[in-house]
């Protein structure tokens, strides 16, 4: 096993997050010490406790304004297959001119867990799937750390369905045109929990301009669905020390599910 990991490391394919111990601790110990994870050559210890911080519940505003336009009202009545076709043919903003293809979403379409990122990057634009490449590998390892897997009770989507040129930040008009699509996507999946990854995902879903740091550790609601904010995996690849905070957020999400806070 160690030799295999050495080979993978030489190829740049070593796990970004990996539980050091195979066996899960007994239930009575799970709130005493969280596992450590490896991030490349940097070892990042998880917080000393997996008990989530105090919950402050805030109700998020819906994505669509009260005076929604006709496009938003039409999108709100689409089935999942119709929504996929709508996204594939979308020309609502200028991103349709530079995209290779749209990136709708991937995973279990009746999942309890919904991951929302910001926008497709170059690899996502080429493959038509969100969260691929190194950020996708990190997300997969984050999910595995709490007993989840891509496509198994997890659905993954982005705020934007098309890649902004040069991987620039989404513009306000682009977010506004894509928000009805995301809102309907969430309604159709009907998740029990949403994890907003990154500033644009959090600010779009929660109708806020607050920073990620100030939004972490609180339980919000988007269209009545419990929502937790954490850092985007691409940011964590650049800021390894923040992985311990992301682990806190995952523990918070897991505790929220296990604690009966969620009602579907």
Buried (B, 14 or more C-beta within 10 A) or exposed (E): EEEEBEEEEEEEEBBBBBBEEEEEBEEEEBBEBBBBBBBEEEEBEBEEEBBBEEBEEEEBEBBBEEEBEEEBEBBEEBEBEBBBEBBEEBEBBBBEEEBBBBBBBBBBEEBBBBBBBBBBBEBBBBBBBBBBBBBBBBBBBBBBBEEBEBEEBBBBBBBBBBBBEEEEEBBEEBBBBBBBBBBBBBBBBBBBBBBBBBBBBBBBBBEBEEEBEEBBBBBBBBBEBBBBBBBBBBBBBEEBEBBBBBBBBBBBBBBBBEEEBBEE
